[in-house]
Amino acid sequence: MPRYKLTLEYDGGPFVGWQRQENGPSVQEAMENAVAALTGEAALVYGAGRTDAGVHALAMTAHVDIEKDYGANVICNAVNQHLRPAPIAVLRAEEVSDDFHARFSCIRRAYEYRIVNRRAPLTLERGRAWRVTARLDAEAMHGAAQALVGRHDFSTFRSAQCQSKSPVKTLDEISVSRAGEEIVLRVAARSFLHHQVRSITGSLVEVGRGKWRPRDLETALSAKSREACGPVAPPDGLYFLRADYENN
């Protein structure tokens, strides 16, 4: 039975998240329905991450097992046909070995968060970035963020609904940069807690506004308490950037 590795792009706005749920349409459900329409099989589609409602993906990795050997090009093109009009696209498909797993073989995941720093309302970027009207100091945000790199107890930046067994995670890297009106936060780690990136982003914006000093972020981290977290950033600006594997 061939296993196909898929690279997906999607707009998370219409979805309750990646994972199939009873309370609304999900990316996983749309993918599984498209595969079923092509193959007649009730195949499961596994993703590298479980993005939340409203969160987007530039290159989400997924995999699916299909009984018939259609070939990667047919899978890519035909699944895209059956996905319409859902805002999901299969960018690439390739046949992989049976020991590849989109989630469990992943050694690192990367996200980015996009902020548009201006007073004017968003038009083209509505639903795809967070508009912050107060002038932000991106350099101060970047400097403060470096305190989060490494292995820490991230309880402060963890949602109350988080199902992870431990709040301890290792953040490999984090950066904040500005290009004109746009500020981009990029972060990478093997795994993340529920709402961790959005919680960190919201707290860093407090630093950028000047409401927090850089050392206040360290204090919040050390508190290991959700009450010490700043406002949680909305899902609009968050993107699953990529999944890394041993052989890519």
C-alpha positions in Angstrom: 0.0 0.0 0.0 1.7 3.3 -1.1 2.2 6.0 1.5 2.2 9.6 0.2 3.8 12.5 1.9 1.8 15.7 1.1 2.8 19.4 1.5 -0.3 21.5 2.1 -1.1 25.2 2.1 -4.4 26.4 3.6 -6.3 29.4 4.9 -7.5 28.4 8.3 -10.3 31.0 8.5 -13.2 28.7 7.6 -12.0 25.8 9.7 -12.2 24.8 13.4 -8.6 23.7 13.1 -6.6 20.8 11.6 -8.2 18.0 13.5 -11.6 16.5 12.6 -14.2 17.7 15.1 -18.0 17.6 15.6 -18.4 21.3 16.0 -17.5 22.4 12.4 -15.4 21.7 9.3 -11.7 20.9 9.7 -8.8 20.7 7.4 -8.3 17.0 8.1 -12.0 16.3 7.3 -11.7 18.2 4.0 -8.6 16.3 3.0 -10.1 12.9 3.9 -13.2 13.7 1.9 -11.1 14.6 -1.1 -9.1 11.4 -0.9 -12.3 9.4 -0.5 -13.9 11.2 -3.6 -10.8 10.1 -5.6 -10.2 6.6 -4.4 -13.4 5.4 -2.7 -11.4 4.7 0.4 -12.0 5.9 3.9 -8.3 6.8 4.4 -6.9 8.7 7.4 -4.8 11.8 6.7 -2.2 12.6 9.4 -0.7 16.0 9.9 2.6 17.2 11.3 0.8 19.6 13.6 -2.7 20.3 14.9 -3.3 23.9 14.1 -6.2 25.7 15.9 -9.2 27.4 14.5 -8.3 30.3 12.2 -4.6 29.3 12.0 -3.1 29.0 8.5 -0.4 26.9 6.9 2.2 27.7 4.3 3.7 24.2 4.3 2.0 21.7 6.5 3.3 18.1 6.0 0.7 15.3 6.0 0.7 11.7 4.9 -2.0 9.2 3.7 -2.0 5.5 2.8 -3.9 4.6 -0.3 -4.5 1.0 -1.5 -4.1 1.7 -5.2 -0.9 3.1 -6.6 -2.0 6.3 -8.4 1.4 7.9 -8.5 2.4 11.2 -6.8 1.4 13.5 -9.6 -2.1 12.1 -9.9 -2.6 12.2 -6.2 -1.5 15.9 -6.1 -3.6 17.1 -9.0 -6.7 14.9 -8.4 -6.9 15.7 -4.6 -6.7 19.4 -5.5 -9.6 19.0 -7.9 -11.8 17.3 -5.2 -10.8 19.9 -2.5 -12.5 22.7 -4.4 -13.8 25.2 -3.3 -12.1 24.7 0.1 -9.1 27.0 0.6 -6.6 24.1 0.7 -4.0 23.2 -1.8 -1.7 20.2 -2.1 1.6 21.8 -3.2 3.6 18.6 -3.5 3.1 14.9 -3.2 5.7 12.2 -3.0 5.7 8.5 -2.3 7.6 7.6 0.9 8.5 4.5 2.9 6.0 3.0 5.4 8.2 4.1 8.4 7.6 7.8 7.6 4.9 9.5 9.8 4.0 13.1 9.3 3.6 13.7 13.1 5.9 11.2 14.8 8.9 11.4 12.4 9.0 15.2 12.7 12.0 16.5 14.5 11.2 20.2 14.4 8.2 22.4 13.6 8.4 26.1 12.7 5.7 28.8 12.9 5.6 32.4 12.0 3.3 35.2 13.3 2.6 38.2 11.2 1.7 41.6 12.7 0.8 44.6 10.6 1.8 47.7 12.6 -0.3 50.5 11.4 -3.4 52.6 12.3 -5.3 52.0 9.1 -7.6 49.0 9.1 -6.6 45.9 7.2 -8.2 45.1 3.8 -6.1 42.6 1.8 -4.6 41.2 5.0 -7.8 40.9 7.0 -8.0 37.5 8.7 -4.3 36.9 7.7 -2.4 39.2 10.1 -2.9 40.9 13.4 -3.2 44.7 13.2 -1.5 46.5 16.1 -2.0 50.3 16.0 0.5 51.3 18.6 4.1 51.7 17.3 6.1 48.6 18.2 9.8 48.3 18.9 10.7 45.1 17.1 14.3 45.2 18.3 13.2 45.3 21.9 10.8 42.4 21.2 13.6 40.4 19.6 16.0 41.0 22.5 13.4 40.1 25.1 12.4 36.9 23.2 15.9 35.4 23.5 15.2 34.7 27.2 12.8 32.0 26.0 15.4 30.1 23.9 16.3 26.7 25.5 14.6 24.3 27.8 12.0 25.8 30.1 8.8 25.3 32.0 6.4 27.2 29.7 3.4 27.0 32.0 2.9 30.8 31.7 2.4 30.5 28.0 0.2 27.3 28.0 -3.5 27.2 27.5 -5.7 25.8 30.2 -7.0 23.4 27.6 -3.5 22.1 26.8 -3.3 18.3 26.8 0.5 18.0 26.8 1.8 15.8 29.6 4.5 18.3 30.5 4.8 22.1 30.3 8.6 21.7 29.7 9.6 22.4 26.1 12.8 23.3 24.3 12.6 26.4 22.1 15.3 26.1 19.5 15.1 29.6 18.1 12.9 32.7 18.1 13.3 35.9 16.2 11.4 39.2 15.6 12.1 41.4 12.6 10.5 44.4 10.9 10.1 45.2 7.2 8.1 48.4 6.8 4.8 48.0 8.5 5.1 44.3 8.9 6.6 42.6 12.0 7.3 38.9 11.8 8.0 36.5 14.7 9.5 33.2 13.8 9.9 30.3 16.2 11.1 26.7 16.0 10.9 23.7 18.3 10.4 20.0 18.3 6.9 20.5 19.7 4.7 23.3 21.2 2.1 23.6 23.9 -1.5 24.6 23.1 -1.5 28.4 22.3 2.2 28.7 23.2 3.2 30.8 20.1 0.1 33.1 20.4 0.7 33.6 24.1 4.4 34.4 23.5 3.5 36.8 20.7 0.9 38.7 22.8 3.4 39.1 25.6 6.2 40.3 23.3 3.8 42.9 21.9 3.5 44.3 25.4 7.3 44.7 25.3 7.1 46.3 21.9 4.5 48.8 23.2 6.7 49.7 26.1 4.2 48.4 28.6 6.6 45.6 29.6 10.3 45.9 30.1 12.3 43.1 28.5 13.1 41.6 31.9 9.3 41.4 32.6 9.1 38.6 30.0 11.7 36.7 32.0 9.7 37.3 35.1 6.6 36.0 33.4 8.4 32.9 32.3 9.8 32.3 35.8 6.3 32.7 37.3 5.1 29.4 35.6 1.6 30.8 36.0 -1.0 31.5 33.3 -1.9 34.7 35.2 1.5 36.1 34.4 1.0 35.9 30.6 0.2 38.9 28.5 -2.8 39.1 26.2 -3.0 36.1 23.8 -2.6 37.1 20.2 -5.5 36.2 17.8 -5.1 33.2 15.5 -5.3 35.4 12.3 -1.6 36.1 12.1 -0.3 32.6 12.9 1.1 30.3 10.2 2.5 26.7 10.3 5.7 27.4 8.4 7.3 24.0 7.9 8.0 20.6 9.4 11.5 19.2 9.5 12.5 15.6 9.1 15.8 13.7 9.3 16.1 13.4 5.5 15.0 16.8 4.4 
